[in-house]
Amino acid sequence: MKIAATIAAEIGVKESQVETALTLLAEGNTVPFIARYRKEATGGLDDSQLRTIEERATYLRELEERKEAILAAIDEQGKLTDELRAQILACETKARLEDLYLPYKKRRKTKADIAREAGLEELTDKLIENPTANPEEMAGQFLTEGFEDTKKALEGARSIIIDRFALDADLVGDVRERMFSQGTMGASVVAGKEAEGAKFKDYFEFSEPFDQLPSHRILALLRGENEGVLQLNLDAGEDEVYEGMIAERFDLAVKDSKWLSDAVHWGWRTKLYISSGLDVRMRLKEIAEEGALKVFATNLRDVLLAAPAGQRATIGLDPGYRNGVKCAVVDSTGKVLDTAIVYPHQPQNQWSQAVSTLATLCAKHSVDLMAIGNGTASRETEKLANEIADMLKQAGGQRPTPVVVSESGASVYSASQLAAEEFPDMDVSLRGAVSIARRLQDPLAELVKIDPKAIGVGQYQHDVNQTALARTLDGVVEDAVNGVGVDLNTASVPLLERVAGVNATIATNIVAYRDENGSFASRKELKKVPRLGPKAFEQAAGFLRINGGTDPLDSSAVHPEAYPVVARIAESTGLGVAEIIGNSRVLQKLQPADFADDTFGVPTVTDIIAELDKPGRDPRPEFKTATFKEGVDKVSDLVPGMILEGTVTNVAAFGAFVDVGVHQDGLVHVSAMSNKFISDPHEVVRSGQVVKVKVMEVDVQRQRIGLSLRLDDEPGQPAQRQGGGKRGGNTGKGAKGGRGARGGRGNSGGRPAGGSMADALKKAGFGK
């Protein structure tokens, strides 16, 4: 197998592109650096493609190594034939490889092995060759120690023939594939667990084909089983189908021999069904994890790249009842200026004192923004903030803007070693308020201090492979940080650590150098930082920005290695480098091909000219805030038909959760996002986006809220057609008639039965 050719075919690019990418990665280049500054070499592969290449190459290398080990093991046994060698070398998956190795793998002695040692292999062959003969009479000729009667002898023969079934790689593979494509996952509630497992209610009577189960539903089912609430049943389908496959594979005349028929049935139910069922479960888990990781990655990217409020004085409010509202004022650079704790809510109800204290802080530090955590007492604290803001405006001062922000991970940061080092003398509870304030100013710079898994970007994150999750999310953080760029003179150690080519030691050394020598005047000065060698400089320099430095290009994404190209561009215009930066009139007339050479091709020169036109541009969207409706503070305040503004907090495969200010996110099912067919909610919304939604259904008891992005939808009305199909067709396969919310047969196109938002909510598993 040629790894580059295999990967190229899988992702639809040229083999030479993959080979180059693998070479660059092997040389120690980072994905962000290759994606941004080596476009000519890779043919423009982006960071997502490069990470796929990296992951697949690892899998395929492991596969090749396993092949070599298996070939050696079989050869050592003297059983390696040319045909078997060819089959092993042609394997494209680890599952197929292990199937081929099964007959040669060392194992504990089985009943079949004992029967073979007793000479019952010949009896087995005779029973196959003479299906019409009397099995008991035939077995009587092979009685021996341990198999003293015909019943035991026939049992021994049956063990041998079943062992043949189980060790036949082609049969095992075919049965496994058929079970996955034709089988069904069933679930029922464990007796007596109805009340305890109420959150799994939608799965108490459940059935859905294996190949139609979406990732979130698989994870919910597995969690329900793990918690002892659900009993799962893997239904392969009709036994006769699989028994027919076995009989055909071994050319067994089962119609002429009850013994053969029983052996085939026994082999299917006790061996192949069990092994295939285990494989199906494993495959479903892999599918679920892959889907979940993609959702986590997309959501994390959206959260990290959310619009920054910018360098504006901000007060962070971490709401609470009994323990008060923790407050921290930070200046435009994020430096903490003041802290306080006020108790405006029950049981203290010191509203007036809280207003006075916070108004004084806001006026004293010219606060422009009030960042309010979205946890407990959030809406009450938002009212407090609005009262203070209005009061300051009426007094002739500046009205700070209250903004509700996600506080996911703030408590994790507060108790972290990093926070302790940053604020050694600050109470843990106040550190959260600082984090809330800073994440409004610059979400990316603050959230990199928190373990990505603690940011709350997906469902069932504790149910997936934690190593794979960490690897995926770390890659997202790295790409986000490098995509935006980092201010070398203000960045924290955690932020610098995410820059391509910079590790924890180098990041610490950069900050230490900056503290000792003052701000960096140029990128060249980076070379003076201990442990930051030529390779690290090459990887990192283009992503580090210096504003107001000696070279104007140092504030751009132009890599220092390409500065000579800029010099040629400037010379051709008769202007200086500083004069062409931002000079759209001149730059837009340039032809990239005129400045390309053997080192820097047209793609790179095109990027350089674009960067010169808008140097250091931030790819993140413009800052906007959601305004929650006055008087709507809890789920019971919601009424179907209300149109509200909210913020998307999470996007899943089945829809998006939206915070409308009632302490419980509502669900916009994918079927209620557009009048056209939507296969992925990310096509319409992203985490952090401000949206308008209509309340469709409210279940106060279960704390569920059904929302729609289609503001002309009427609550309780039948579902409307979505792009020619019917709403809700995203979870089933319309071509096969679709599946209802519980996995049973639904209406054509996969529309939720009845077309109600309640059914859409059911498709969501069991809420957030």
N, C-alpha and C positions, 0 to 999 in steps of 0.2 A: 504493500500500500504506500502510495506517495502522499504524505500528509498534506502538502500544499495543494495538490490537485484535488484531493477530497474536499478540503475546506473551500476551495475556490468554487467547486461545483455546488456546494451547499449554500453559499451566500451570494452566488451569482456574480463573481468577479473573475478577473484573469488570474491564472496560476502564478504569473510573474509578480503580480501585486502581493499575493499572499507570501511568496518566497521572500520578497523584499521586506515585508512587514516582520516576518519571523526573524530575519537577519538583524534588522534594526532592534528588535526587542532583545535578541540574544546578546547584542552589543551593549545592553544596559540603558537603552533609550526608553523614556517613559511614553505612555500612550498619549497624554496631552501634547508632548513635544512633537511626536511623530505626526499626530493629526494636524497640528498647526504649522509646523515648520519643515516638514518633509513630504509635502504633497506631490512634488514631482516624482519622488522615489516610489511612493505607494500608489500613484494614480488617483490621489484624492480620497483615500479611505478615511472615514470619520472615526471618532473615538468609539462609537458603538460597534462598528465593524471590527476595529482593532481589538477590542476586548473580547469579541466573539472569537476572533482568530486565536487569541491567546488562550482562551478557555478550551476551545476545540483541539488545539494543538496539544495541550496537556492531556486531554482525554485520549487522543489518538496515539500519543507517545506511550502512555500507560498501556494501551491496547497492544501496541507492538511489543512492548517489554513482556507482557503477559503471554503473548504468542510464543516468544522465544523460550520462555520458561516452560510452557506446556509442551512444545516440540521436544525440548531436551528431556523432559520427564518421560514422555511416551517412548522416545528413542532409547532411553536407558532401559526400558522394559522390553526392547526388541520388537515393539508392535507398531512402529511408525512406517506406514506404507506411503507410496507416492501420492495416492489418492487422498489419504487423510491429511498429508502435509499440505496439499493444494487447498483442501477445504479449510484448514486452519488459517492459512495465509490469506484466504479470500474473505475471512470474517470481517464484518463491518461494525459489529456490536459485541460488547462484552458478554451479553446474554447468550448469543449464538456460540461464542467461543467456549463458554463454560458448558454448554450443551454437548459439544463435541468431546470435551475432556471428561465428561461424566464417567464413561465406561473404564477409564484408565486412572481415575483419581483413587488414591488410597482411601480406604474406608474400613469401618469396623465390619467384622464378619456378619453377614446377613443370613436370613433363613434360606435364601436362594444359594448362597455360597455353601452352606452346610449340605443342602440337597445335592448340589453339584458334586461335592466331595464324596457323597454316598452313591454316586453313579446314576443319579436320576435325570441327568441331561438327556440320555438316550430315551428314557420313558417319555419325556416332554416332546422330543422329536417324533416319536411314534404316535403320540396322541394327536399331533398336528397333521401328520401324514395320513393317518387312518381315522378320519373323523367319525366313520360309521361303526367302528369297532367298539366293543364293550370296554369302557375305561377300567372297571374293576378287574376284569380278566387280564387286561394288559398290565395293570399295576401289580398283579400277583406275581409276575415274573421278575419284579425288581425289589422284592422285600429284602431289607438289610437292617443292620444295627441302627436304631434310632427311627427306623421306618418299618416297624415290624408288621403292620397291617396295611391293607389297601387304602384305607382312608388317609393314613399318614403319608403314604407314598404319593397319592394324588395331590395332597396338600403341598408336598415338596415340589412336585412338578408344576403346580400352580404358582408357587413362589418363583420358580425359575422363569416361567413365561411372562409373569408380571414384571420381573426384573428386566427382561428384554424390552418390554414396552417402555419402562421408565428410563432406560439407557439409550434409547434410539433418538439421536439428536434431531432428526428431521420430524419424527412424530411429535416429540416434545414441543418443538417450535411451532408446528402447525396447530396443535391442540391449544397451545397458549394464545396464539394469534386469534384463533376462532373464538375462544372464550372471551377475549377482550372485545372483539368486534360484535359479538352476538349476545353476550351476557348482560346481566342486570344487577345493580346494587340495590338491595332491599334493606330497610331499617324498621325496627319496631321498638317500642319502649319496654324497658325491663320492668316487670311487674313490681308495683309498689314505688316506682321512681317518678310517677307522673308529676307530683307536686314539686319534688326536689329538682327535677330536670325540666321545669316549665320553659326555660329558654330554648330547649330543643323541641318544643311542641310541634314545630313544622315537620319534624322527622319521625314522629311517633308512628305514622303509617306512610312509608315512603318507598318509592321504587323508581329507578331511572337507569337507562343503559349506561354501561361503563364508559363508552366512548362519547357520551354526551354530558357527562358530569363536569361542571365548571369547577375551577380550582377552589373557590371559596366554599362550595358545597362539600367537596371532598374533605377539606380540612375540618369543617363543622361536624361531619359524620364521624370522622376519626376521633375528634375531641370528645364527642358525645359517647363514643364507645369507651374511650380511655377513662372517662369520668364515671363509667358504670351506669349510664342512663340509657344508652342505646345498644341494641343487639343488631349487629350487621350480618346480612346474609348475602353471600356471593352466589347468585343463581347463574350457572353456566348455560342453561337452556335444556333442551331435551337430551336425556342420556343416550338415546338411540343414535343421535347424530355422531357423538364422540365415539361410541362403541363401534359404529360403522367405520369411522376413520381408522381405528385401531385394527379392526378385522381386515380392512382393505390393505393397510400398510404391510401386514404380515401374511396376507393371503390365507386367512383362516376361514374354514367352512363352518361358520357358527350355526348355520341353519341345519346342518347335519349332525352337530354335536352339542349336546347340552353342556357337557364339561367345558368345551371351548367357549361357548356362549357365556357361561357363568364366570369363567376365568377372565374374559374380556370385560364383563361388567364389574367384576371385583377389581381388576387392574385400573379401570377408569375411576371408580369411586374411592379406592384406597390409596392410589398413587398419583395418577395424572391430574385428577380433579384437585387434589390437595396442593400438589406442586404448582399447578397453573394458577390456583387461587392465591397462593402466596405471591406468585409473580405479578398477578393482576393488582393485588394490594400495593406491592412495591411500585409498580408502574403508575398507579393512581397517585400515590404519594409523590412520586417524582414529577408528574404532570402538575399536581397541585402546587408543589414547591416552585416549580419553574414559573407558573402563572402568578403565584403570589410574589415572587421576587421581582418580576417585571412590574407589577403594580407598585410594590414598595419603592422600587428604583424611580419610577416615573413620579410618584408622589413626593419623594424626598427631593428630587431635582426641582420640582415646582416650589416646594417650601423653601429650599435654599436660595432659589433664584426669584423669590418674591420681591415685590417692589420695595426698595429701601426708602424710608421717610427722609433720610439724609442727615446731614450734620446740623441738627436742631436740638436745642436744650429740651430735655425730656424728663418727666417724672414718671417713674414706674410704680404702679400700684398692684400689689399682690393681695387680692381680696381674701377676707375671712370673717367669720362671725366672732366666736368667743376669743380667738387669739388676735383679733384686730386686723386692720389693713396695713400691711407693711409698705412703706414708701421710701423711694430713693430717687434723688435728683441727680442727673448726670448732665455734663455740659455737651457741647456739640461734638467733642471728640470721644465721648463716653466716659470721661473722668467723673468719679463720684464726688459730688459737691456737698450733699446733705442727706440725712436719713431721718425717718421718724416712724412711729407706730401710732395709729389712731384707732378709736373704737366706736365708729358711728352706728354699728348694727347691734342687734340683740346679742347677748343680754345686757351689755353696758348702755347702748343707745345714746352715746355721747356725740350726737350729730352736730350740734353747734360747735363744740370744741374741735371736731374733725374739720369742719368747714373753715374755721379760723386758722387752724394750723396749716392746712394744705394751701389755703389762699395766700398765706404769708410766704410759704415756700415758693409758690409759683411766681408771686410778685418779686420776691427777693432775687430769684435766679432767672427772671425773664423766661419762664418756661413756655415753650411753644407747643409741645405735645404732651398728652397724658395717656400713657400706655397702661391699659387695664387688663389684667390677666382674666382669662375666660372661665375660671373655675368657680368654686363655691362663692356665693355672694357677689358674683360679677355684675349682674344687672343692678343690684342695689348700689354697688360702688360706682357704676356708670352714672346713675342718677346723681350721686354725690358729686362726681366730676363735672357733670353738666351744670349743676347748681353753682359750683365754684367758678366755672368758666364764664357763665352768664353774669355772675356777680362782678368778676374782674372787668368784664367788658362794660357793664353799667357804671363802674367806677372810673371809666375812662382809660383803663389799661388794655393790655393785649389779651385777647381771648384764646387761651390754649385749646387745642382740638383734642377731645377725648377719642381714643381709638381702642377698641377691644382686640387684643392679640392672643394668640395661642400661648398657653403657658406650659405646654408639653415639654417635659425634660427640665424645667426650671428647678424643680426640687432635686433632681439628680445632680444638676450642676452645683446647686447650693451646698450639697454635702460632699462634693468631690474634692480630691487633693488639690486640683487646679484652683478651685475657688478659695480653698484655704490658703494657698500660696499667694493668690491675688489679693485677698482681703483677710489677712490673718487676725485682725482685731475686730472684725465685723461679725455680728450675730448671724448664724446660719440662715435664720428666717429672712433677714434683710437682703441677703445675697440674691435671693430669688427675685426681689423687686428690681435689683440692678440688672439682672439678666433680662427681665421683661422690658425694661426701658431700652436697653441696648439692642434687643432683637427687633424693636420697632425702627430704630435708627438704621440698622444694617443687619438684616436676618442672617445673611451668610457669615459675616464676621463673628457673630455671637454663637450661632448654632454649631459651628465647627468645634466648639469647646465641649459639646455634648456627644456622648455615644449615639451614633445615628439611630440605633435601635430604640433609644429612649425618646425620640422625637415624635413618635406616634404617627407613622405614615402608612400603616396598613393594618389589616386584620390578621389574627392568628399568627403573629410574628414569632410567638414562642413555640409554635407547632412545626416550624420549618427548620431545616438544617442550619444551625447557628453559624457554622463556619462559612457556608455558602452565603448566608445573609450578610454577615460582616464583610465578606469579600465584595459582594455586589454593592452594598451601601458605601463602602469605602471608595470604590471606584466612582460612584456618583458624586461623592463629596469632592474628590480630586478633580474630576472634570468640571464641576461647578466652579470651584475656586479658581482654577486656571482659565476657565472661560471668561470670568469677570476680571481677573487680574488682582494684584495685591499691592497696596501702598507700602513700599519697603520701609518707610519711616514711621509708620503708625501701627503696622500689623503686630498682633500678638504672636507668641510662640505657637499656640495651636493652629492659628491661621497659616503661618509660615510653613508649618510641618506639612501642610497639604499642597504646597507648591511643588511642581514637578522637580525632582532631583534634590529636594531638601528633606533631610530626615530630622529627627528630634534633636540630635546633637548639633547639627548645622543651624537649625532654627534658634536654638538656645544661644549659640555663638553669635548669630546675627544680632539678636537683641542685646547681648552683652557688649558687643562692639559698638552698637548704637548708643547704649547708655554711657559708655566710656568716652567715645569720640564725637558724639553728637550725630545729627542727621547725616545720612549718606548724601553726598553731592553728585555722585554719578554711579552708574552701574559698574563701572570699572573698579570702583572702590570695594565692591563685593569680594574681589580676589584677595583682599587683605584679611578677610574673615578666616580664622583658623578652621581647618578641615574642609573648607569649601574649595575643592580643586577644580581643574579645568572641565571635567565632565559635569560636575554639579552646576558650574557656572553656565555651561552650554545649555543644560536642561532648564534651568530656572530663570535665567536673565530676562527672557522675553515676557515672562509672566509677572515680573516685579516692576513696579512703577515708581518713579521719582518725580514728584511734582516740584517745579521751581528749581531743578538742578542745573548743572553747567551745560548739559546737552539736552536740547528740547525733545530729542527723540527718546530720551529715557522715560518720558511720561507716556509713551505710546506702546503698542503691542509689537512694534517693529523690533526684530531681534538684532542685537549688536552685530552679529555676523553679516547682516544685510545693510548696515549703515552705508557701505560704499555704493550700493544701488541707489540709495536716497541721494547721495552726493552727485551721482551721474544725472539723476532726475532733476535736481536743483540746477546743476550746471546747464542742462539743456534748455531750461526756462529763463536763464539769466538772473535767477533770484537766489537768495540764500536759503539754507535749509529752514530756518525759522520763518522765512517769508512764505514758503509754500505750504507750511502746515496750516490746515484749515482753509486754504485758498481754493475753494471749489471751482471757481471760474477757470483757473489754470489747470488744476488736476483733472477735471473731467474731459479735457481735450487731449490728454495723454493716451498713447497706445502702449499697453503693457509689453507687447512684443518688441518694441523699440529698445527696451532696456533689459530684456532677457538675455542670459548667457548660459554657459555650460553648468554653472552652479545654481543659478536662480532662474527658474523657468517662468513661463507666463502665469501659472497659478499663484506663485509666490509674489511676483511683481504686482499682480492684480490685487492681492491682499495688502501689499505695501501701500499702493496708491489709495485704496479704500481707507486704510488706517490713517494715512496722512490727511485725508479729507475730513475725518472725524476722529481725531486722536484720542485714545483712551476712552472711547465711548463705552458706556455701560449697557450690556445687552438686556438688562432687566427692565421690566415694564414700569410705567409711570405709577407713582404712589396714589392709591385711592382707598377710601374707607367705606365700610358699610354703616348705614344708619338704622338701628333697630327701632321698631315701632313702639311708641310710648304706650304704656299700659299692658304690653304683652311681655310678661316676665316669666311665665311658667307654662307648661304644656296645657293646663286646663284653661288658659286664656286664649288658646288658639280656636279659631272657628273656620270650618271648611269654607273656602271662597276668599279668604283673606289673601291679599297680595303683600308680601313682605320682602325686605331686602336682607340679604345674609351673606355670609362668607363660606365658601367651600372649604371644609376642613379635611376631607379625605375622599379619594376617588378609588372605587373598587371595580371589579370586573362587571358587576351588575348595576352600578349606578354611582351616585355621589352623595355624600353626607354634607348637609349645609347647616351652619350655626345661624339660627334666626333669633337668638337671644333668650332662649327659654331653658337653658342648661341641659338640653337634650337635642342632639342634632337630628334633623329630619332627613329622610331619604328621598332623593329624586331618582327613581328607577330609570334605567337606560331607555325604557320604552316611553318615558315621559319627558325626554330631553329635546326631541325634535319631531317635526312632521315627516321627516325622512328617516330611512332605516339607519340606525347607528349600531355599529358592531363593537365599538370601544368608547366608553364614556369620555376618555381623554381627547376624543375628537371634538368634544363640545366644551368641556370644563377642565380646570386644573386647580390643584390645591392653592388656596389663598385668593382665588378669584372672587370678586364681589358680583353677586347675581340677584335678580329678582325672581321670586318663586310664588306660586299659588299654593295655598294649603288645600289638599285634596281630602285627606282623612286624618282623624286624630283618635288615638286609642290611649286615653289617659291612664288606664289601669296598667297597660303593658309599656307605657311611655314610648309609644311609636307614633311617628309623624310621617304622613305621606305627602310629598310635595311634587310640583310639576314646574318645569321651566316654560311650558306652553301656557301662557297666561290666559288664553282663550278657552282652556279646558274647563269643563263644569264638573264639580264634585258629584260623584254618584252616577255620572253619565257613562254609557258604554264606551269602550275604547274606540278611538278613531284609527283609521288606516294610517300606517306609517310607511311611506315610501312604497306603496303598492302591496305591502304585506299587512299583517295585523300587529298591533302593539304587543310587545312582550316576546317577539320572536327571536330574541337574542340568546336565550338559554337553550332552546331546543333546536332541532334541525328541521327547518321548514319543509325540506324536500321529503322528509319521512313522516310528515304529519305533525311534527312538533310535540312538545311535552308540556304538561301543565305544571303548575307551581309545585306540586308534590311529586312530580316525575311521572304521573300517570298520563294517559293520552289526553292532550288538550285539544283546543280548537285548531283548525288548519292554520299554519303559519306560526304556531307556538304561542298564540295569545293566551295570557293568563285567564283561567276560567272566570267568566263573568266580566272580565275586562276591568275590574276594580283595582284601585291602588292597594287594597288589602292583599290582593294576590301578588302584586309587585313587591310588597313588603315581605311576603313569604319567600319570594325568590331570593331575597337578600340574606337568607339563612335565619339568624335571630337578632338582627339589628347590629348596632355598632359594638 
